[in-house]
């Protein structure tokens, strides 16, 4: 058993999701699909509902939500600003198209397809770097691979390994490249005191030598290196905490570095795969790696969510009440993966690891009816049958009785109509045989084909194992008290020989809750598994289980 959060399908995109955005309070969500279409969803009665869409001229690379405005970066025009109704307010064309979008307090930093920096105000005004600096500084704003923000500073990492800090468009600090053969910056982040956290990889001079992996911590205002430490794996993600900063490494480890304790490393999560995203909401750590989302809540309890794709896009509201994630499985032959939704404010559920996939595998079976609506008696179809047909269905014979009638008809027909031909062969009057079989065949009309074939192929005296049928999985809505009434119905279980003697319903903990074929129980929100066990009088038994999700 493991812990997880209740997950639901928020949206079903028709193409690969290339960008995902969420407002701070979680009441507006946007996502972009591979065909350049942007979808906008708004909160309605506690649920995010798609309201409109907007078609971008090309593939969308990034989105930013700010003050009821949506800023969209595509790789053809550049930057577009639209409102929540999908109306264009302004567009700012970038020659090489857009590649990356970074939000700043007073403007947006845009990296174009050639790795060059552009600064654009939230009102659409373009800040040409040539007007805020000389041509030499303009040359430094090229070949940019990574960006980040540390307080009011924009941090740029270049292909060469050089790192710059800009304030209001002016370069105020530059970190020189280390190493004779260069280096790569693997991560840009910050700590609790707005110091720059930097992950670097130094290239080996000789083939076969180990590469140097380090973390550096810089005070930008004082232009001072505060700490440097070797690490065993590449630093991929870094976000601030109240006591220092979190690190997500290439080997799947999530570690908190405590600034006030001489930068002591304290393990938090072990995910087993490279960390793609790191979030911190209300003391809860959220990390994505491979096909999973891992979490550690404020009370130290670990949990796990599985996705149909690799969740490389994660957005969460400030209070953690709305968390959206998306990603693809990189298989062109499978369907598009859904966008998942969960809340850090809900209680954790205890489930079997095999049930982690149920939220997307059972998507087509979701039924939002209440338990009473699901199991109400529906006699609308009775109008299409005569009373004689209805009586016949109610008194339909068991399979073994009808098959016995068929055998009797065969024996009677052969016994009364057989004659021995001159060559010694058996001569049967087929017309008389078919006439005597008519009644037996009519009586078997309502017998399931599986039962009929099973009986016809069963030798006389053979004991057949009964078959337990617990029913289909269910997905229900909870009532106001947070629970739902569920009917567990195993009456479809059958034994062709009619020898079922005992019934037993077992809940997930292994406790028996009923000894009848059908029972109604009240269960709380969450994921539940029930097993039905039946046994005949000869000790032959079988079992079947079903899964019930109460939303």
Secondary structure, DSSP 8 states (H G I E B T S, - for coil): -EEE---EEEE--SS-EEEEEE-TTSSEEEEEETTSEEEEEEEETTEEEEEEEEE-SS-EEEEEEETTEEEEEESSSEEEEEETTS-EEEEEE-TT-EEEEEE-SSEEEEEETTS-EEEEETTS-EE-HHHHS-HHHHHHS-SEEEEEEETTEEEEEETTS-EEEEETTEEEEEE---STT-EEEEEEEE-TTS-EEEEEEE--SSTTS--EEEEEEEETTTTEEEEEEE-SS-EEEEEE-SSEEEEEETTSEEEEEEGGGTSEEEEEEE-SS---EEEEETTEEEEEETTEEEEE-TTS-EEEEE-SS---EEEE-TTSS-EEEE---S-TTS----EEEE-TTS--EEE-GGGTTHHHHTGGG-----HHHHT----GGGGGS-HHHHHHHHT---HHHHHHHHHHHHHHHHHHH-EE-TTS-EE--HHHHHHHHHHHHHHTTTS-HHHHHHHHTS-TT-----B------EEE---TTSEEEEEEE-TT-B-TT--EEEEEEE-TTS-EEESSSEEEEEEESEEEEEEEEEEETTS-EEEEEEEEEE-
